[in-house]
């Protein structure tokens, strides 16, 4: 059993320092409180000759100083922790996106190039990696202790998590949320590789199509192109450039078109109706699998990238 975990990501050090500060402050408060208790126990013990009859003059100087000092310290720790939280849960632009599908009792991973594996995740060193995660059944939890990252993986929605590994090696992956009888066996590995080795690994496990290209085939197969590409009689919004952009809704609100929005639009089309369009799209709940949803979302996201490229001077 190791006392200290390896620090294998850029966020590991700052999280460890925050944890050390929390422990130090807690120990200081514990020592002060119990130290005073011990002093008074000894000083005012039974048969102690100390005078107990004097009237103590009340003063708020000590109380105000003590309360203000602890407030400042703990509020500072709160701000420090909030900054780390915002940093850890806000993926940087250009991060490598990898899709993770949790299921009793395994981790299914799919890469942009179409590569797939189970209970193993390969990533390049010194590169930001964004995980887009969902669950097919119950709540799971993606936890890599060496990276100091942990995130609940929920059914029927996408959760994102990112990290930047900075040390080559193989690290443990756990599910830290009790998810059934096989919970203890839901483990895996994260393999951090050099950029050349990662490129060779992708080539050796490559497929004929990328995940976005597979999504394009599904887009046609499920009949999405008939409406959203203007080839049918039904008037539907174009999906080019939609991903990552604000979408005005019929109720006057605006929503950001992220992975969760696209997923809801496919499975629950009546939940958020786009302004100026009739709610005529049928639901695909129970028709499209989770794996196919990931491909469709990747394709729709690629349409936004294509539009940005064409618009660039």
Steps between C-alpha positions, in 0.01 A plus 500: 500500500649832388476800729517754216337466159694591185434844355439430133303802378542876501218542752636245748745735673254784562234259630756342733602843631134588562446173685817558706380852592160366606663235717742752653227750586278225642785368714574853623139556604488153655821566696373838623159373613620182664808678638280752680277219624803319641634816666166570672463136603838508673473853637152462645527138605351377825691625806690756293600799720423753227252775589157445344296773661624805311273677254635491145476825308324437168684606185416436135852573375611136504170372357501748212866434420452121506184510287648742245822302466325167440255665258783645292693171495206279405366750249845508339497119478154519342619743232808288435288184465247676276775613263633145474146366447433743214835413342450123529145499361550748214668319207745714303434558128659246271497217753501145365142375536446137597160343567450277805191283546458343845304178536471235769782417536738640242636818343447521122728753330476639146751732332444764228667272245251221570731291720327318786607318813360380831638574849801679355567858398804606297596869502804703388723669755497882542176538307160605633248216486125558535277206588134509401333243721159343548353189660272238348346388828581641847725768648870421469803709589815546291795523738873508420687559830834579333335785305292619800189500278161359594162552339155341529385335177122529476245322280313696231742792491862585428760602755838642402835464670844608385860452604849552362726203583864595545661168587524193275376182663201280579254612768197351673144587399220430747126537531462668840119489511331178618327381184395142572633156580793528257609847614835380636590353160430822309864602472727591212823669403601834354811470283693825447725480194741726318351677198682276243398183687142623524491572127630150426245350740215680324627384160530141620145502634350715226173451314390588150283790626525763768225528759364811322491316166309215660263761641443637149396154381257473792373852427393376159381156615264640764359753253639811672643639175158509336385781728813666635673529163195646327425203274155419639165670531535555875661829600775437757799709617836449335759340728805660338677708762242427769727311740656735754268789405200651682163377377186715550199300619129550444444595866731800464800345677836412350699181550856408406519218246729256677502121511213487750286730285556287189424184697174643636404624154529145367338312787262769633434735206203660674707613798662804335332627183711724277340839434308534171479121448206266558547210748470227236817297561428146628679361801779248447496378860539122498596508132855635508757331723740689723790414269313642199408815695869567559570469127213731405613762750858479368371553146286799595795649686715454189247705302575795725873457442446481122300822500768681704767382257304619197430837661866564579673742256 
